[in-house]
Amino acid sequence: MKNETNSTDQGDLSSAEETKSSRTDSNDQSPVCSPSSFIPHPSSFVTPPLRILLWDIDGTLIRSVRAGAFKDYTIPMLEEVFGTAGRLPQMKVSGMTDLQIVGEALKHEGFTHEDIRERIVHLRESYMQAMRKATGNGDQFFEVLPGVREVLQAVNDHPRYQSALVTGNIEPAAYLKMELVGLAEFFPLPGAFGDESHDRRDLPALAADRIRKHLQLDLLPNQFIVIGDTPNDIECAQHFGARALAVGTGRFYSDEALLACNPDAFVSDLSDVNLVMETLAGL
C-alpha cells in the first residue's frame, strides 16, 4: 500500500557552512555561505493530499465488444430468479446500478424493491453463473478502452493516488470483469457496487466509509474523484461532495450531454496519459 505523508511542519534550514574569505584588510573577515548549504530539510517538503479515485467500469475502463451484450447473462438470470425478464430485452441502460436495472425491468410485472432484495442471494448466484457461461466460451467479450491500462499504471505508481471501484455492477461481476481484462491488480481498496443500492448516488459514501476504515485516515469528500462516462456518475459525485471527472467514452451520452452536467473536469478519453494526469492534478 502506498503511504501518504501530509506534513505541514517546516523543517529548519540546514546550517550554513561557513568558509573563510580571503582577508581584505586587517579588521574585516566576512563569512561566505556556500550556495549548496541552502538545502531544505526533507521535512519541509509538503506532499499533496491523497486523492482516492473511484472508477466506473462500463464505458469508462472497458466495454463489451457488442453493444447490449450484458443481456446475454442478465436475461437468463432474471428468468431463473423471477420467472420473467420483464422489459429488459427492450431497455437501453447506462449509469444504472444492477439493482436499479432489475427494478426497472420488473416493475410492470409487480415486483417491488423489497421483492428483489428478498431474492438478492439467489440473484447474485444466478447472475454469476450466467455471466461465467456467457464470457467463458473463449470469445472476447470485453475490451479495454484506449489508454486505460497506462493511466491505471501511472496513478498506481504515483503517491498521491489510490484507486477503488464504484460501479453499477454487482460486486462479484465487477471483479470478474477486471480479472477477464487483466486490470484487477489496480484496485486494492474496497469499493461500492450495484447490489448495494437501487440509487447510484448512495455508492460514493459507502465506498468512502470503507476506505477511511481501511486506510485509517479521516478523508474529506473532496479528496475523492469519481471517474465515469454518464450523467449518473457526475450526479453521484456531486451528491457526495466528491470531484467528478467525466470521460466521453460511453456509448449513450455525447460530450455535450456530459458537460451540461457540470463535471469538475472532462476528457474525451483516457488515451493521453499526460493529459489525464495533469487533469487529475488539478482536482
VOBA-1610 file (N, C-alpha, C; in pm, whole numbers, padded with zeros to 5 digits, always signed):
BEGIN
Met+00084-00119+00000Met+00000+00000+00000Met+00087+00124+00000Lys+00048+00218-00077Lys+00122+00343-00082Lys+00086+00425+00040Asn+00187+00483+00110Asn+00161+00564+00227Asn+00165+00709+00191Glu+00069+00785+00244Glu+00059+00927+00212Glu+00113+01008+00327Thr+00209+01098+00303Thr+00263+01185+00405Thr+00211+01323+00381Asn+00142+01380+00480Asn+00080+01512+00462Asn+00126+01602+00575Ser+00254+01632+00576Ser+00313+01709+00685Ser+00313+01856+00650Thr+00276+01940+00747Thr+00278+02084+00725Thr+00389+02150+00806Asp+00467+02068+00880Asp+00577+02126+00959Asp+00688+02170+00867Gln+00742+02287+00893Gln+00854+02337+00817Gln+00983+02307+00893Gly+01071+02230+00832Gly+01197+02199+00896Gly+01290+02319+00892Asp+01385+02319+00986Asp+01485+02426+00986Asp+01576+02410+00868Leu+01618+02520+00815Leu+01720+02513+00710Leu+01847+02455+00770Ser+01915+02372+00693Ser+02041+02318+00743Ser+02138+02434+00761Ser+02214+02424+00865Ser+02302+02536+00899Ser+02399+02565+00786Ala+02420+02693+00763Ala+02508+02733+00654Ala+02652+02698+00686Glu+02716+02646+00585Glu+02859+02615+00602Glu+02939+02743+00581Glu+03014+02773+00678Glu+03093+02895+00668Glu+03231+02862+00610Thr+03271+02944+00516Thr+03406+02934+00461Thr+03474+03068+00476Lys+03595+03063+00499Lys+03670+03186+00520Lys+03703+03252+00389Ser+03669+03380+00379Ser+03709+03456+00261Ser+03852+03507+00283Ser+03911+03541+00174Ser+04046+03599+00187Ser+04036+03732+00259Arg+04131+03759+00346Arg+04132+03882+00424Arg+04158+04002+00332Thr+04064+04100+00338Thr+04081+04220+00256Thr+04145+04333+00332Asp+04125+04333+00465Asp+04200+04429+00547Asp+04216+04369+00685Ser+04282+04435+00767Ser+04317+04379+00897Ser+04199+04365+00988Asn+04085+04438+00963Asn+03971+04437+01054Asn+03846+04370+00995Asp+03850+04316+00872Asp+03729+04263+00807Asp+03752+04120+00761Gln+03672+04030+00816Gln+03674+03892+00769Gln+03529+03844+00768Ser+03461+03845+00650Ser+03318+03814+00640Ser+03299+03668+00603Pro+03205+03599+00672Pro+03175+03462+00633Pro+03099+03461+00501Val+03128+03365+00418Val+03061+03349+00290Val+02985+03216+00294Cys+02851+03220+00263Cys+02769+03098+00264Cys+02777+03030+00129Ser+02807+02904+00129Ser+02807+02827+00005Ser+02664+02810-00043Pro+02636+02829-00174Pro+02500+02809-00225Pro+02444+02671-00193Ser+02528+02569-00191Ser+02479+02435-00167Ser+02433+02414-00024Ser+02462+02510+00065Ser+02422+02493+00203Ser+02275+02524+00225Phe+02207+02587+00129Phe+02067+02624+00146Phe+01976+02513+00092Ile+01989+02395+00143Ile+01907+02280+00105Ile+01807+02257+00217Pro+01675+02262+00187Pro+01576+02243+00292Pro+01585+02105+00354His+01552+02099+00482His+01540+01970+00548His+01427+01892+00480Pro+01439+01760+00465Pro+01333+01685+00398Pro+01194+01707+00456Ser+01184+01735+00586Ser+01053+01752+00647Ser+00985+01880+00603Ser+01059+01969+00533Ser+00996+02093+00487Ser+00917+02074+00359Phe+00933+01961+00291Phe+00856+01935+00170Phe+00716+01887+00208Val+00613+01939+00143Val+00475+01903+00173Val+00419+01821+00057Thr+00377+01700+00085Thr+00319+01614-00017Thr+00173+01653-00041Pro+00128+01664-00165Pro-00013+01698-00190Pro-00105+01596-00123Pro-00221+01641-00076Pro-00313+01548-00008Pro-00352+01431-00097Leu-00376+01319-00031Leu-00416+01198-00100Leu-00546+01218-00176Arg-00555+01160-00294Arg-00678+01157-00372Arg-00716+01011-00398Ile-00841+00980-00370Ile-00893+00846-00395Ile-00973+00850-00524Leu-00936+00768-00620Leu-01004+00764-00749Leu-01108+00653-00745Leu-01233+00691-00767Leu-01345+00597-00767Leu-01388+00572-00911Trp-01355+00456-00963Trp-01369+00428-01105Trp-01499+00355-01137Asp-01571+00409-01233Asp-01676+00334-01301Asp-01609+00231-01392Ile-01684+00130-01432Ile-01626+00025-01518Ile-01673+00039-01663Asp-01801+00012-01687Asp-01851+00000-01824Asp-01861+00137-01891Gly-01794+00150-02005Gly-01790+00277-02077Gly-01678+00368-02033Thr-01614+00336-01921Thr-01503+00417-01870Thr-01372+00340-01882Leu-01369+00219-01826Leu-01250+00135-01832Leu-01258+00034-01946Ile-01375-00025-01962Ile-01394-00130-02062Ile-01529-00112-02129Arg-01552-00189-02233Arg-01686-00201-02290Arg-01700-00342-02347Ser-01823-00387-02359Ser-01846-00515-02424Ser-01820-00499-02573Val-01771-00604-02635Val-01740-00599-02777Val-01867-00571-02857Arg-01981-00624-02811Arg-02110-00598-02873Arg-02195-00511-02781Ala-02257-00410-02834Ala-02348-00328-02755Ala-02464-00415-02704Gly-02495-00399-02576Gly-02604-00475-02517Gly-02572-00618-02483Ala-02444-00654-02488Ala-02408-00794-02464Ala-02435-00837-02321Phe-02448-00742-02228Phe-02476-00779-02089Phe-02609-00854-02078Lys-02697-00836-02175Lys-02826-00907-02173Lys-02808-01057-02194Asp-02693-01097-02249Asp-02667-01240-02270Asp-02671-01316-02138Tyr-02633-01248-02029Tyr-02636-01315-01899Tyr-02740-01257-01804Thr-02783-01134-01826Thr-02882-01074-01736Thr-03022-01128-01761Ile-03060-01146-01887Ile-03193-01200-01918Ile-03209-01342-01863Pro-03115-01436-01884Pro-03130-01569-01823Pro-03139-01564-01671Met-03063-01473-01608Met-03069-01460-01462Met-03208-01419-01416Leu-03266-01317-01481Leu-03399-01270-01442Leu-03504-01379-01462Glu-03493-01451-01571Glu-03591-01557-01597Glu-03581-01668-01493Glu-03461-01698-01448Glu-03446-01802-01346Glu-03495-01755-01210Val-03458-01635-01171Val-03487-01588-01035Val-03630-01537-01021Phe-03682-01469-01125Phe-03813-01404-01114Phe-03918-01462-01209Gly-03876-01553-01298Gly-03970-01613-01391Gly-03998-01530-01514Thr-03938-01413-01525Thr-03956-01325-01639Thr-03840-01225-01646Ala-03807-01182-01766Ala-03708-01075-01784Ala-03775-00940-01796Gly-03908-00938-01792Gly-03980-00811-01797Gly-03946-00730-01921Arg-03916-00603-01899Arg-03887-00511-02010Arg-03740-00511-02051Leu-03657-00589-01986Leu-03513-00579-02011Leu-03474-00596-02157Pro-03534-00688-02233Pro-03491-00702-02373Pro-03505-00573-02454Gln-03596-00484-02415Gln-03616-00360-02489Gln-03542-00241-02428Met-03485-00258-02311Met-03425-00146-02239Met-03285-00113-02289Lys-03250+00016-02286Lys-03113+00063-02301Lys-03072+00122-02168Val-02964+00070-02111Val-02926+00112-01977Val-02782+00160-01978Ser-02757+00262-01899Ser-02620+00313-01883Ser-02618+00398-01757Gly-02521+00373-01671Gly-02508+00451-01549Gly-02598+00407-01437Met-02674+00299-01457Met-02765+00247-01355Met-02697+00137-01275Thr-02740+00119-01150Thr-02694+00003-01076Thr-02770-00120-01122Asp-02711-00237-01099Asp-02778-00360-01139Asp-02913-00375-01070Leu-02921-00337-00942Leu-03050-00344-00874Leu-03151-00250-00938Gln-03105-00132-00981Gln-03195-00039-01048Gln-03243-00096-01181Ile-03153-00160-01256Ile-03190-00222-01384Ile-03296-00329-01361Val-03273-00414-01260Val-03370-00519-01231Val-03504-00459-01192Gly-03499-00355-01108Gly-03623-00292-01066Gly-03700-00230-01180Glu-03629-00162-01271Glu-03696-00102-01387Glu-03751-00208-01481Ala-03677-00317-01497Ala-03721-00422-01588Ala-03846-00493-01538Leu-03860-00503-01406Leu-03965-00587-01348Leu-04079-00509-01283Lys-04073-00377-01282Lys-04175-00303-01207Lys-04314-00323-01264His-04326-00342-01394His-04457-00364-01453His-04504-00509-01438Glu-04416-00592-01385Glu-04452-00731-01355Glu-04497-00745-01210Gly-04498-00636-01137Gly-04547-00638-01000Gly-04441-00660-00894Phe-04313-00662-00933Phe-04206-00684-00835Phe-04162-00550-00776Thr-04153-00543-00644Thr-04108-00423-00575Thr-03960-00435-00540His-03902-00323-00494His-03763-00327-00447His-03747-00428-00334Glu-03847-00438-00250Glu-03840-00533-00138Glu-03840-00677-00191Asp-03919-00704-00292Asp-03920-00838-00353Asp-03782-00874-00408Ile-03719-00777-00472Ile-03587-00800-00530Ile-03484-00823-00420Arg-03491-00743-00314Arg-03399-00757-00202Arg-03411-00895-00137Glu-03532-00945-00127Glu-03552-01075-00065Glu-03485-01188-00144Arg-03460-01164-00272Arg-03401-01268-00357Arg-03257-01234-00396Ile-03194-01144-00322Ile-03063-01093-00364Ile-02958-01204-00367Val-02962-01297-00273Val-02862-01405-00272Val-02877-01492-00397His-03002-01531-00425His-03027-01610-00546His-02990-01531-00670Leu-03020-01402-00670Leu-02987-01316-00784Leu-02837-01316-00811Arg-02758-01295-00706Arg-02611-01294-00724Arg-02561-01427-00779Glu-02608-01535-00720Glu-02560-01667-00763Glu-02596-01695-00908Ser-02720-01667-00944Ser-02765-01693-01081Ser-02695-01600-01179Tyr-02678-01475-01140Tyr-02610-01375-01224Tyr-02469-01423-01259Met-02395-01466-01158Met-02256-01505-01181Met-02247-01635-01261Gln-02340-01726-01238Gln-02340-01850-01317Gln-02364-01818-01464Ala-02462-01732-01491Ala-02492-01696-01630Ala-02380-01614-01692Met-02318-01527-01613Met-02211-01443-01666Met-02087-01526-01700Arg-02052-01619-01613Arg-01936-01704-01642Arg-01960-01789-01766Lys-02083-01834-01784Lys-02115-01912-01904Lys-02103-01827-02029Ala-02155-01703-02024Ala-02154-01617-02141Ala-02014-01570-02178Thr-01928-01551-02077Thr-01794-01496-02104Thr-01686-01603-02110Gly-01723-01728-02088Gly-01621-01832-02078Gly-01612-01926-02196Asn-01663-01883-02312Asn-01661-01973-02428Asn-01540-01953-02518Gly-01444-01871-02473Gly-01323-01848-02550Gly-01327-01727-02640Asp-01444-01671-02665Asp-01454-01549-02746Asp-01433-01426-02659Gln-01374-01322-02717Gln-01355-01198-02642Gln-01490-01132-02617Phe-01517-01103-02492Phe-01645-01044-02454Phe-01631-00896-02420Phe-01519-00860-02354Phe-01493-00722-02315Phe-01362-00675-02376Glu-01351-00544-02399Glu-01226-00485-02445Glu-01191-00365-02356Val-01061-00351-02330Val-01013-00237-02253Val-01009-00115-02344Leu-01059-00003-02294Leu-01062+00118-02375Leu-00923+00181-02386Pro-00899+00261-02490Pro-00765+00317-02515Pro-00710+00397-02396Gly-00585+00368-02362Gly-00514+00441-02257Gly-00544+00397-02116Val-00643+00312-02097Val-00686+00277-01961Val-00574+00209-01883Arg-00512+00109-01941Arg-00408+00037-01868Arg-00292+00129-01832Glu-00256+00216-01924Glu-00144+00308-01900Glu-00179+00411-01791Val-00302+00461-01793Val-00343+00556-01689Val-00349+00488-01552Leu-00405+00368-01546Leu-00411+00296-01419Leu-00271+00268-01365Gln-00178+00236-01454Gln-00040+00214-01409Gln+00021+00344-01357Ala-00006+00455-01427Ala+00050+00584-01387Ala-00002+00628-01250Val-00131+00614-01227Val-00183+00655-01096Val-00141+00557-00987Asn-00125+00430-01024Asn-00078+00331-00928Asn+00065+00363-00881Asp+00145+00417-00972Asp+00284+00449-00940Asp+00301+00583-00870His+00194+00663-00865His+00202+00798-00809His+00156+00798-00663Pro+00233+00858-00572Pro+00196+00852-00429Pro+00070+00929-00393Arg+00023+01016-00481Arg-00096+01097-00449Arg-00226+01019-00465Tyr-00225+00907-00539Tyr-00348+00842-00579Tyr-00358+00698-00531Gln-00481+00659-00496Gln-00516+00519-00479Gln-00652+00498-00544Ser-00679+00376-00588Ser-00796+00350-00671Ser-00889+00246-00610Ala-01019+00267-00636Ala-01123+00172-00598Ala-01230+00172-00706Leu-01313+00070-00705Leu-01424+00061-00798Leu-01552+00113-00733Val-01621+00200-00803Val-01758+00240-00766Val-01840+00226-00892Thr-01919+00121-00898Thr-01978+00078-01024Thr-02119+00024-01003Gly-02199+00029-01107Gly-02332-00027-01102Gly-02334-00178-01104Asn-02223-00242-01134Asn-02215-00388-01135Asn-02229-00444-00994Ile-02290-00562-00982Ile-02282-00631-00854Ile-02134-00664-00829Glu-02099-00677-00702Glu-01956-00686-00667Glu-01883-00801-00736Pro-01933-00925-00731Pro-01856-01032-00796Pro-01844-01014-00946Ala-01944-00953-01009Ala-01937-00929-01154Ala-01833-00823-01185Ala-01823-00721-01101Ala-01724-00616-01122Ala-01583-00673-01122Tyr-01554-00757-01023Tyr-01419-00811-01014Tyr-01393-00918-01120Leu-01497-00990-01161Leu-01477-01085-01272Leu-01443-01010-01399Lys-01510-00900-01427Lys-01476-00820-01546Lys-01331-00774-01540Met-01287-00727-01424Met-01149-00680-01412Met-01049-00795-01429Glu-01084-00912-01381Glu-00996-01028-01400Glu-00990-01068-01548Leu-01104-01065-01615Leu-01108-01107-01754Leu-01024-01018-01845Val-01012-00889-01811Val-00933-00797-01894Val-00797-00765-01834Gly-00762-00829-01721Gly-00630-00812-01663Gly-00607-00681-01591Leu-00712-00624-01530Leu-00698-00496-01459Leu-00719-00508-01308Ala-00743-00627-01257Ala-00781-00643-01117Ala-00676-00589-01020Glu-00549-00596-01058Glu-00442-00556-00967Glu-00444-00408-00932Phe-00514-00327-01010Phe-00509-00183-00992Phe-00612-00130-00891Phe-00690-00219-00830Phe-00798-00173-00741Phe-00787-00241-00604Pro-00687-00200-00524Pro-00667-00265-00395Pro-00762-00219-00285Leu-00826-00104-00304Leu-00912-00051-00199Leu-01053-00107-00210Pro-01126-00116-00099Pro-01267-00157-00106Pro-01349-00051-00178Gly-01451-00095-00251Gly-01534-00003-00328Gly-01680-00011-00289Ala-01767+00019-00385Ala-01912+00007-00365Ala-01974-00037-00496Phe-02088-00111-00488Phe-02132-00187-00603Phe-02284-00185-00620Gly-02326-00232-00737Gly-02463-00218-00778Gly-02561-00311-00712Asp-02515-00404-00626Asp-02607-00486-00549Asp-02631-00429-00410Glu-02583-00305-00387Glu-02597-00244-00255Glu-02705-00136-00251Ser-02746-00086-00365Ser-02849+00018-00366Ser-02912+00027-00505His-03040+00065-00505His-03106+00098-00631His-03065+00236-00680Asp-03003+00315-00595Asp-02970+00454-00625Asp-02818+00471-00629Arg-02765+00500-00745Arg-02619+00512-00760Arg-02561+00622-00672Arg-02642+00722-00637Arg-02592+00831-00554Arg-02547+00784-00416Asp-02593+00667-00374Asp-02553+00614-00243Asp-02411+00557-00243Leu-02359+00523-00360Leu-02237+00441-00366Leu-02110+00512-00320Pro-02083+00639-00359Pro-01958+00701-00313Pro-01944+00707-00162Ala-02052+00735-00091Ala-02045+00740+00055Ala-02015+00603+00114Leu-02075+00497+00057Leu-02046+00363+00105Leu-01899+00328+00085Ala-01847+00359-00034Ala-01705+00333-00061Ala-01616+00415+00032Ala-01649+00541+00050Ala-01565+00630+00132Ala-01555+00579+00275Asp-01666+00535+00333Asp-01663+00483+00470Asp-01570+00363+00480Arg-01576+00275+00382Arg-01490+00156+00385Arg-01343+00193+00367Ile-01318+00288+00279Ile-01180+00327+00251Ile-01119+00400+00370Arg-01196+00484+00436Arg-01146+00551+00558Arg-01103+00448+00662Lys-01187+00346+00682Lys-01154+00242+00780Lys-01033+00162+00734His-01027+00132+00605His-00917+00052+00551His-00783+00123+00565Leu-00782+00253+00534Leu-00658+00331+00539Leu-00634+00394+00675Gln-00737+00392+00761Gln-00730+00458+00892Gln-00696+00606+00876Leu-00768+00669+00782Leu-00749+00811+00754Leu-00885+00880+00753Asp-00887+01004+00800Asp-01010+01084+00800Asp-01014+01165+00671Leu-01060+01102+00564Leu-01059+01163+00432Leu-01185+01246+00411Leu-01169+01363+00352Leu-01282+01451+00321Leu-01346+01410+00189Pro-01474+01442+00170Pro-01538+01408+00041Pro-01464+01463-00080Asn-01407+01584-00068Asn-01340+01642-00185Asn-01203+01580-00212Gln-01164+01481-00133Gln-01044+01404-00164Gln-01075+01282-00250Phe-01201+01265-00284Phe-01244+01156-00372Phe-01278+01212-00509Ile-01240+01138-00612Ile-01268+01177-00750Ile-01342+01061-00817Val-01466+01086-00857Val-01544+00986-00930Val-01513+01002-01079Ile-01476+00893-01144Ile-01441+00894-01285Ile-01539+00806-01360Gly-01618+00867-01451Gly-01720+00789-01519Gly-01767+00854-01648Asp-01853+00783-01720Asp-01891+00823-01855Asp-02037+00862-01869Thr-02110+00874-01757Thr-02253+00905-01766Thr-02291+01019-01672Pro-02405+01083-01698Pro-02454+01184-01604Pro-02474+01130-01463Asn-02510+01002-01450Asn-02528+00945-01317Asn-02398+00941-01239Asp-02285+00920-01307Asp-02155+00924-01239Asp-02128+01064-01185Ile-02156+01163-01265Ile-02135+01302-01223Ile-02227+01336-01107Glu-02353+01296-01118Glu-02450+01328-01014Glu-02415+01262-00882Cys-02369+01138-00887Cys-02337+01071-00761Cys-02215+01135-00695Ala-02121+01184-00774Ala-02007+01257-00717Ala-02055+01385-00650Gln-02138+01460-00719Gln-02187+01587-00665Gln-02272+01566-00541His-02350+01460-00538His-02435+01430-00423His-02351+01404-00298Phe-02237+01339-00316Phe-02149+01306-00204Phe-02056+01421-00167Gly-02028+01510-00262Gly-01931+01617-00238Gly-01793+01586-00293Ala-01785+01481-00379Ala-01658+01445-00443Ala-01640+01527-00569Arg-01520+01519-00626Arg-01493+01577-00757Arg-01539+01479-00864Ala-01577+01531-00979Ala-01623+01446-01089Ala-01537+01470-01212Leu-01477+01363-01263Leu-01406+01365-01390Leu-01487+01284-01490Ala-01547+01353-01586Ala-01627+01286-01688Ala-01538+01244-01805Val-01567+01126-01857Val-01491+01069-01968Val-01589+01040-02082Gly-01557+01090-02202Gly-01651+01080-02313Gly-01642+00953-02394Thr-01626+00838-02327Thr-01609+00712-02399Thr-01731+00621-02392Gly-01839+00669-02330Gly-01959+00587-02322Gly-02033+00582-02454Arg-02121+00484-02468Arg-02195+00465-02594Arg-02318+00553-02603Phe-02367+00605-02491Phe-02500+00663-02492Phe-02505+00814-02472Tyr-02397+00878-02426Tyr-02403+01021-02395Tyr-02294+01096-02470Ser-02335+01206-02532Ser-02241+01290-02606Ser-02155+01370-02508Asp-02047+01425-02559Asp-01964+01513-02478Asp-02046+01630-02426Glu-02134+01684-02511Glu-02216+01799-02472Glu-02311+01763-02359Ala-02367+01643-02363Ala-02458+01600-02256Ala-02384+01587-02123Leu-02261+01539-02128Leu-02183+01527-02005Leu-02144+01665-01952Leu-02100+01752-02040Leu-02059+01886-01997Leu-02176+01965-01939Ala-02296+01938-01987Ala-02415+02006-01935Ala-02441+01971-01788Cys-02382+01861-01740Cys-02398+01820-01600Cys-02295+01884-01508Asn-02207+01968-01566Asn-02109+02044-01488Asn-02011+01959-01407Pro-01943+01865-01473Pro-01837+01794-01402Pro-01723+01889-01369Asp-01641+01851-01274Asp-01526+01935-01239Asp-01421+01935-01349Ala-01417+01828-01426Ala-01323+01819-01539Ala-01378+01719-01639Phe-01328+01729-01762Phe-01373+01641-01869Phe-01256+01607-01959Val-01248+01480-01998Val-01155+01438-02103Val-01234+01353-02201Ser-01201+01364-02327Ser-01276+01289-02428Ser-01251+01139-02418Asp-01130+01102-02374Asp-01097+00962-02348Asp-00973+00959-02261Leu-00920+00840-02235Leu-00805+00827-02146Leu-00676+00796-02223Ser-00676+00820-02353Ser-00563+00779-02435Ser-00438+00863-02413Asp-00455+00989-02370Asp-00342+01078-02346Asp-00309+01075-02197Val-00213+00992-02159Val-00183+00972-02018Val-00139+01102-01952Asn-00056+01179-02020Asn-00009+01305-01961Asn-00124+01402-01937Leu-00217+01409-02031Leu-00332+01497-02013Leu-00418+01452-01896Val-00440+01323-01884Val-00521+01271-01774Val-00453+01302-01641Met-00322+01282-01632Met-00252+01308-01508Met-00254+01457-01474Glu-00240+01542-01574Glu-00248+01685-01550Glu-00389+01723-01503Thr-00489+01661-01561Thr-00627+01690-01522Thr-00652+01646-01378Leu-00607+01529-01341Leu-00622+01480-01204Leu-00549+01570-01105Ala-00433+01620-01145Ala-00355+01706-01056Ala-00429+01833-01020Gly-00521+01874-01105Gly-00597+01995-01078Gly-00722+01972-00996Leu-00747+01849-00956Leu-00869+01816-00882Leu-00838+01784-00736
//
